[in-house]
Amino acid sequence: MTDFRAKGKARRPLTNNPPYGDMKDAEDKNRWIIDEEAAVVRRIFAMTVSIGPYRIAKILSDEKVEKPSYYQAVRGRGCYKNQCDFMRDIEFRNRLYISR
């Protein structure tokens, strides 16, 4: 518990994986910077002023915005980066499509 307190007082992150919308700085592992590719986070916060969560989810789904876990895993970040092989899945789907 004292380690968390020391990190908090030093204003360092308490986790290894930054949240969706942030990424680790290449020069300083203890610093997180804004991920411009994940600008949808700002948009979601702006929408919460006038729209409810279910409507926001429908809008993002209709626009085919990637889920945060998928977005980070494809880029080699996050908790799911080692648990899925996206290229193998895509190749498998393409083979099924071609063989028909």
Secondary structure, DSSP 8 states (H G I E B T S, - for coil): -HHHHHHHHTT--SSSS--TTEEE-SS-TT-EEE-GGGTHHHHHHHHTTTS-HHHHHHHHHHTT---HHHHHHHTT-STTTTT--HHHHHHHHHHHHHH-
